Amino acid sequence: MPLAVYVIGLGVFSMTTSEFMVSGLMPALAEEFGVSIAAVGYLITAYAAAMTLGGPVLTVGLLRTSRKTALLTLIGVFFLGQALGALSSGYGMMMAARVITGVASAAFFGVGLATCAEMVGPRLRGRAVSVAIGGLMIGTVLGLPAATLISQHFGWRASFWSVAVLVLLTGLVILRLLAASPSPESVSVRAEVAALVNVRLWAVYATSMLIIGATFAAFSYFVPILTDVSGFAPETVPLLLVAYGLATVVGNAIVGRLADDHTLPVLAVGLIALTAALVIFAAFAEVPVLAVAALILIGLVGVTMNPAMAARVMRVGNDGALVNTVHSSVITTGVVIGSWGGGLVISAGYGLTAPLWLGAGVAVLGLLSLLPELVQCDAGTGSGSQSASASSGEERAACLDAS
């Protein structure tokens, strides 16, 4: 695996830490700006919304630049946004900083994954994505606690500056390490956008959104479920969340190894396991041992399906930056919908375990969204050369793996 792939993973780690760090700085930010905790929560929402809406737009603007130039530009924009956050003197200034960093982050994810795919080729795309996306997993395990710890000892501005310095370091390494490539002047923005006019691609996007939505319907409410239903002491919950985070790191590595050659089976088995874990958690949340077991299983098969999701998107669409950035936006939409849906069922009076049941239902929908492709592959592999001539080499390989 090229070293540059790991450097892109470092950038993903930095930006993931920035995305979630506000949740660990809420009291300090609320006091600094004289706003409510809920208002600080909107800073997280603004980041996610900026990723969803602004990331693809910025990516389109960088399509005619080289991958190296695009990555360095996005790192520069992100650094400026992060520095603006560290220097913020008011809530409005901080909100602007979050929007800037959110837009740059989404575009970096898309361009970064496209760069990884180009460096390793089709047969190792899933493994390369798992390395890059590993930065996201490690960001939730180490980045968020580290940012919170820095804030407690040196103030919240130090947390913002720490991420800014880490992103700047990533840029310097990319500047030195990533080989320069000519600007793709032949790239047609219209053709890149036209690649999105693909019903099958949007069906694949839908599966990704359902997987992430199912996971975050549960993840967003782990803390109250573990304390108020499972009966764990508040000081124990951080350790359980670390265990969950470590499970995501392990699961991501395993899926990355399998994603290229067994894309559909990985997604199908993962969704079955995710559904089972959510049902067990919901039905037996009051049994601590089963609750912890379900929690770890969700970590192993939830967001860790990202490499397989990305491999499937690139197989059905292409490995271009815009297709990957839109995929990142779709995943972020899944996070928002899952969290919002979980809160909705709790507010409706269905109890704290309701988000788990909701997540299980969404995971079933994700599994159903795979069935047409699984059935098509099964029929195709059984019909010999006629089917083989009607599909691309990569699609035939995927079908053979699925069968």
NUGUGU-970194 format. One line per 10 residues: their letters; for each residue x, y, z of C-alpha. Coordinates in nm, 3 decimals. Layout:
<rs>
a> X:Y:Z; ...
</rs>
This chain:
<rs>
mplavyvigl> 0.000:0.000:0.000; 0.153:0.337:-0.099; 0.254:0.555:0.195; 0.045:0.839:0.050; -0.270:0.638:0.124; -0.182:0.643:0.495; -0.117:1.018:0.476; -0.464:1.070:0.330; -0.590:0.861:0.622; -0.416:1.107:0.856
gvfsmttsef> -0.606:1.389:0.688; -0.934:1.199:0.731; -0.848:1.146:1.099; -0.785:1.518:1.149; -1.106:1.624:0.979; -1.313:1.361:1.160; -1.176:1.487:1.489; -1.278:1.839:1.392; -1.628:1.721:1.299; -1.701:1.554:1.633
mvsglmpala> -1.483:1.755:1.872; -1.756:2.010:1.937; -1.957:1.744:2.124; -1.674:1.723:2.378; -1.636:2.101:2.404; -2.005:2.191:2.446; -1.993:2.338:2.800; -1.682:2.547:2.724; -1.822:2.680:2.394; -2.162:2.756:2.547
eefgvsiaav> -1.994:2.958:2.822; -1.756:3.133:2.582; -2.026:3.252:2.341; -2.311:3.291:2.590; -2.542:3.046:2.412; -2.731:2.730:2.508; -2.602:2.375:2.474; -2.858:2.323:2.200; -2.712:2.616:2.005; -2.368:2.459:2.030
gylitayaaa> -2.522:2.138:1.897; -2.624:2.330:1.586; -2.251:2.372:1.511; -2.236:1.996:1.454; -2.548:2.011:1.239; -2.398:2.297:1.034; -2.083:2.096:0.971; -2.286:1.797:0.849; -2.509:2.015:0.631; -2.204:2.184:0.478
mtlggpvltv> -2.055:1.843:0.399; -2.377:1.728:0.233; -2.449:2.037:0.024; -2.118:2.218:-0.022; -1.875:1.929:-0.070; -1.993:1.827:-0.420; -2.000:2.190:-0.536; -1.641:2.249:-0.428; -1.535:1.919:-0.585; -1.681:2.024:-0.921
gllrtsrkta> -1.470:2.340:-0.902; -1.154:2.129:-0.861; -1.219:1.865:-1.129; -0.976:2.022:-1.377; -0.690:2.041:-1.127; -0.446:1.762:-1.050; -0.518:1.537:-0.754; -0.219:1.679:-0.564; -0.326:2.038:-0.625; -0.685:1.958:-0.529
lltligvffl> -0.582:1.790:-0.203; -0.349:2.075:-0.108; -0.617:2.333:-0.191; -0.872:2.154:0.027; -0.624:2.123:0.312; -0.555:2.496:0.283; -0.925:2.581:0.292; -0.980:2.348:0.587; -0.684:2.498:0.774; -0.821:2.849:0.727
gqalgalssg> -1.162:2.739:0.853; -1.013:2.562:1.154; -0.795:2.863:1.236; -1.101:3.088:1.208; -1.273:2.864:1.462; -0.977:2.887:1.698; -0.983:3.268:1.673; -1.362:3.302:1.695; -1.483:3.586:1.912; -1.853:3.514:1.866
ygmmmaarvi> -2.104:3.244:1.781; -2.159:3.367:1.425; -1.788:3.355:1.350; -1.769:2.999:1.483; -2.069:2.897:1.272; -1.895:3.034:0.961; -1.581:2.838:1.053; -1.780:2.517:1.084; -1.939:2.565:0.743; -1.599:2.623:0.579
tgvasaaffg> -1.441:2.318:0.739; -1.745:2.102:0.661; -1.736:2.187:0.290; -1.361:2.126:0.267; -1.388:1.801:0.461; -1.649:1.645:0.230; -1.453:1.740:-0.081; -1.130:1.606:0.074; -1.299:1.272:0.141; -1.409:1.248:-0.222
vglatcaemv> -1.082:1.359:-0.379; -0.881:1.156:-0.128; -1.065:0.831:-0.203; -1.038:0.895:-0.577; -0.663:0.948:-0.534; -0.630:0.624:-0.338; -0.818:0.436:-0.610; -0.589:0.575:-0.880; -0.274:0.483:-0.690; -0.361:0.117:-0.628
gprlrgravs> -0.587:0.015:-0.917; -0.926:-0.161:-0.923; -0.829:-0.479:-0.739; -0.709:-0.299:-0.426; -0.955:-0.009:-0.410; -1.146:-0.148:-0.112; -0.829:-0.212:0.086; -0.697:0.138:0.013; -1.031:0.289:0.113; -1.021:0.094:0.440
vaigglmigt> -0.682:0.250:0.519; -0.807:0.601:0.443; -1.141:0.549:0.618; -0.951:0.400:0.910; -0.873:0.761:0.995; -1.245:0.812:1.054; -1.263:0.515:1.294; -0.953:0.620:1.485; -1.083:0.977:1.496; -1.386:0.865:1.695
vlglpaatli> -1.175:0.644:1.925; -0.880:0.875:1.988; -0.944:1.211:1.826; -1.255:1.310:2.019; -1.118:1.209:2.364; -0.786:1.377:2.286; -0.953:1.702:2.182; -1.165:1.696:2.498; -0.859:1.631:2.714; -0.664:1.916:2.553
sqhfgwrasf> -0.958:2.148:2.610; -0.978:2.056:2.977; -0.610:2.137:3.035; -0.535:2.416:2.788; -0.871:2.553:2.677; -1.098:2.485:2.381; -0.896:2.707:2.146; -0.595:2.480:2.195; -0.807:2.187:2.072; -0.892:2.376:1.753
wsvavlvllt> -0.529:2.475:1.698; -0.413:2.116:1.754; -0.633:1.993:1.469; -0.524:2.284:1.251; -0.156:2.196:1.304; -0.225:1.828:1.230; -0.399:1.918:0.904; -0.112:2.149:0.809; 0.134:1.865:0.876; -0.074:1.641:0.648
glvilrllaa> -0.051:1.900:0.374; 0.326:1.931:0.407; 0.370:1.553:0.383; 0.141:1.534:0.078; 0.337:1.818:-0.082; 0.657:1.619:-0.046; 0.530:1.264:-0.089; 0.257:1.264:-0.352; 0.390:1.261:-0.704; 0.295:1.557:-0.918
spspesvsvr> 0.057:1.478:-1.201; -0.061:1.690:-1.492; -0.394:1.866:-1.461; -0.664:1.652:-1.623; -0.758:1.912:-1.882; -0.949:1.648:-2.074; -1.191:1.603:-1.786; -1.537:1.724:-1.877; -1.732:1.867:-1.587; -2.047:1.784:-1.779
aevaalvnvr> -1.935:1.420:-1.814; -1.854:1.397:-1.443; -2.197:1.532:-1.355; -2.356:1.305:-1.616; -2.205:1.004:-1.437; -2.446:1.081:-1.155; -2.745:1.039:-1.388; -2.747:0.667:-1.322; -3.045:0.503:-1.150; -2.838:0.204:-1.043
lwavyatsml> -2.576:0.430:-0.884; -2.841:0.605:-0.677; -2.974:0.266:-0.569; -2.622:0.188:-0.447; -2.609:0.525:-0.272; -2.941:0.438:-0.104; -2.793:0.119:0.041; -2.504:0.316:0.189; -2.741:0.572:0.340; -2.954:0.297:0.495
iigatfaafs> -2.651:0.122:0.647; -2.523:0.441:0.807; -2.874:0.555:0.904; -2.937:0.225:1.083; -2.607:0.249:1.268; -2.645:0.611:1.378; -3.006:0.569:1.484; -2.854:0.351:1.756; -2.511:0.511:1.805; -2.655:0.857:1.872
yfvpiltdvs> -2.835:0.726:2.181; -2.588:0.473:2.318; -2.510:0.680:2.628; -2.866:0.717:2.766; -2.948:0.356:2.675; -2.642:0.221:2.853; -2.697:0.430:3.167; -3.078:0.442:3.199; -3.171:0.101:3.055; -2.867:-0.124:3.090
gfapetvpll> -2.779:0.024:3.428; -2.412:0.105:3.371; -2.253:0.377:3.584; -2.179:0.700:3.393; -1.805:0.662:3.452; -1.815:0.317:3.284; -1.977:0.438:2.963; -1.661:0.600:2.817; -1.484:0.264:2.845; -1.771:0.095:2.663
lvayglatvv> -1.754:0.358:2.388; -1.380:0.295:2.355; -1.458:-0.077:2.316; -1.709:0.014:2.046; -1.450:0.233:1.875; -1.186:-0.040:1.882; -1.441:-0.278:1.729; -1.489:-0.034:1.441; -1.113:-0.026:1.381; -1.096:-0.407:1.372
gnaivgrlad> -1.406:-0.439:1.156; -1.279:-0.178:0.912; -0.954:-0.369:0.866; -1.137:-0.697:0.805; -1.387:-0.547:0.561; -1.105:-0.371:0.378; -0.940:-0.707:0.313; -1.260:-0.856:0.172; -1.425:-0.557:0.006; -1.260:-0.583:-0.336
dhtlpvlavg> -1.326:-0.951:-0.409; -1.645:-1.012:-0.209; -1.828:-0.680:-0.212; -2.189:-0.798:-0.218; -2.145:-1.088:0.028; -1.972:-0.857:0.275; -2.259:-0.610:0.258; -2.526:-0.880:0.281; -2.366:-1.062:0.575; -2.285:-0.730:0.743
lialtaalvi> -2.645:-0.611:0.719; -2.777:-0.941:0.855; -2.534:-0.918:1.148; -2.619:-0.549:1.204; -2.992:-0.628:1.210; -2.937:-0.913:1.456; -2.719:-0.697:1.683; -2.974:-0.416:1.691; -3.260:-0.656:1.767; -3.064:-0.824:2.046
faafaevpvl> -2.967:-0.486:2.192; -3.327:-0.362:2.178; -3.480:-0.681:2.322; -3.219:-0.740:2.592; -3.091:-0.391:2.672; -3.157:-0.454:3.041; -2.910:-0.745:3.040; -2.565:-0.582:3.065; -2.367:-0.870:2.912; -2.591:-0.894:2.607
avaaliligl> -2.602:-0.516:2.573; -2.222:-0.497:2.560; -2.200:-0.789:2.317; -2.453:-0.623:2.086; -2.270:-0.290:2.117; -1.941:-0.446:2.005; -2.110:-0.634:1.719; -2.262:-0.308:1.595; -1.911:-0.164:1.600; -1.780:-0.456:1.394
vgvtmnpama> -2.046:-0.442:1.121; -2.190:-0.088:1.116; -1.984:0.201:0.982; -1.709:-0.051:0.910; -1.889:-0.150:0.589; -1.761:0.177:0.439; -1.484:0.010:0.230; -1.733:-0.232:0.072; -1.979:0.050:0.017; -1.711:0.260:-0.153
arvmrvgndg> -1.591:-0.033:-0.367; -1.949:-0.094:-0.483; -2.002:0.275:-0.565; -1.681:0.291:-0.770; -1.771:-0.031:-0.952; -2.119:0.087:-1.048; -2.029:0.453:-1.109; -1.660:0.539:-1.143; -1.366:0.617:-0.918; -1.383:0.990:-0.986
alvntvhssv> -1.380:1.258:-0.718; -1.737:1.376:-0.777; -1.894:1.030:-0.747; -1.701:0.972:-0.424; -1.784:1.314:-0.282; -2.155:1.265:-0.346; -2.122:0.927:-0.175; -1.971:1.105:0.126; -2.264:1.348:0.123; -2.511:1.060:0.108
ittgvvigsw> -2.340:0.894:0.406; -2.360:1.220:0.601; -2.730:1.239:0.515; -2.764:0.890:0.663; -2.603:1.014:0.985; -2.847:1.305:1.006; -3.155:1.096:0.922; -3.061:0.820:1.165; -2.996:1.059:1.453; -3.309:1.260:1.379
ggglvisagy> -3.526:0.950:1.345; -3.399:0.809:1.673; -3.484:1.131:1.853; -3.826:1.137:1.688; -3.929:0.793:1.815; -3.806:0.876:2.164; -4.002:1.202:2.162; -4.308:1.010:2.047; -4.296:0.818:2.375; -4.170:0.479:2.254
gltaplwlga> -3.883:0.467:2.503; -3.505:0.476:2.487; -3.477:0.143:2.307; -3.697:0.266:2.021; -3.398:0.396:1.819; -3.255:0.043:1.826; -3.575:-0.102:1.682; -3.579:0.178:1.426; -3.220:0.101:1.332; -3.305:-0.268:1.289
gvavlgllsl> -3.592:-0.178:1.055; -3.368:0.051:0.849; -3.102:-0.224:0.830; -3.366:-0.462:0.692; -3.448:-0.204:0.426; -3.078:-0.191:0.342; -3.071:-0.568:0.302; -3.378:-0.556:0.078; -3.207:-0.291:-0.136; -2.934:-0.548:-0.213
lpelvqcdag> -3.173:-0.823:-0.322; -3.224:-0.711:-0.686; -2.849:-0.711:-0.747; -2.799:-1.041:-0.567; -3.082:-1.202:-0.767; -2.950:-1.056:-1.092; -2.603:-1.187:-1.018; -2.737:-1.530:-0.931; -2.932:-1.545:-1.257; -2.637:-1.409:-1.454
tgsgsqsasa> -2.385:-1.661:-1.323; -2.622:-1.941:-1.406; -2.681:-1.835:-1.767; -2.331:-1.877:-1.906; -2.165:-1.675:-2.177; -2.473:-1.484:-2.284; -2.482:-1.307:-1.948; -2.108:-1.271:-1.945; -2.104:-1.083:-2.272; -2.369:-0.844:-2.149
ssgeeraacl> -2.181:-0.716:-1.849; -1.846:-0.567:-1.771; -1.554:-0.763:-1.631; -1.581:-0.604:-1.290; -1.957:-0.670:-1.272; -1.905:-1.036:-1.367; -1.641:-1.068:-1.096; -1.878:-0.916:-0.843; -2.153:-1.156:-0.944; -1.926:-1.457:-0.922
das> -1.821:-1.347:-0.573; -2.184:-1.297:-0.473; -2.279:-1.644:-0.591
</rs>
